[in-house]
Amino acid sequence: MVNAESYRDGNKLVIIVNLDRELEGSSRISKSGKSIMVAKTTIRHENSLGERVTVAVNAYKKNE
């Protein structure tokens, strides 16, 4: 996980992203140059039926 935290609260998945940070490196800027990546993560949890649930988060902000 990059700039994102997650935890399970009962049957809910809580994802926390720090909106004041940006990712570092050359891959943080979109190919078009219009957006900057703030957070990126893939989270896997099992639901109450034992089924695997995958959540992918990519958070961007406008590149000024």
C-alpha positions in Angstrom: 0.0 0.0 0.0 1.2 3.4 -0.8 -0.3 6.4 1.2 -3.3 4.3 2.1 -4.3 2.4 5.2 -7.2 -0.1 5.6 -8.9 -2.1 8.4 -12.0 -4.1 8.8 -14.7 -2.9 11.2 -17.2 -5.7 11.5 -18.5 -6.3 8.0 -17.1 -3.0 6.6 -13.8 -2.2 5.1 -12.4 1.2 6.1 -9.9 2.9 3.7 -7.9 5.9 4.9 -6.0 8.1 2.3 -3.9 11.1 3.3 -5.1 13.7 0.7 -2.2 16.1 1.5 0.5 13.7 0.2 1.5 12.8 -3.3 3.3 9.6 -4.4 7.0 10.0 -5.3 8.8 9.1 -8.5 8.2 9.4 -12.2 5.1 7.1 -12.2 3.1 9.5 -10.0 2.1 11.7 -13.0 -0.5 10.4 -15.4 0.5 9.8 -19.1 -1.5 12.8 -20.2 0.2 14.9 -17.5 -3.2 16.2 -16.2 -3.2 14.2 -12.9 -0.9 13.4 -10.0 -1.4 10.1 -8.1 -2.1 10.6 -4.4 -2.6 7.0 -3.3 -2.5 3.5 -4.8 -3.4 0.2 -3.1 -5.0 -3.2 -3.6 -6.8 -4.7 -0.6 -8.0 -8.3 -0.1 -10.3 -9.4 2.6 -12.8 -12.3 3.1 -16.4 -11.5 3.7 -18.7 -13.2 6.2 -19.4 -16.0 3.7 -15.7 -16.8 3.3 -15.6 -15.3 -0.2 -12.5 -13.3 -1.1 -13.1 -9.6 -1.9 -10.5 -7.5 -3.7 -10.6 -3.7 -3.7 -8.3 -1.6 -5.8 -7.9 2.2 -5.1 -6.2 4.7 -7.3 -6.6 8.3 -6.0 -5.6 11.2 -8.2 -5.7 15.0 -8.1 -5.4 17.6 -10.8 -1.9 18.6 -11.9 -1.8 22.4 -11.9 
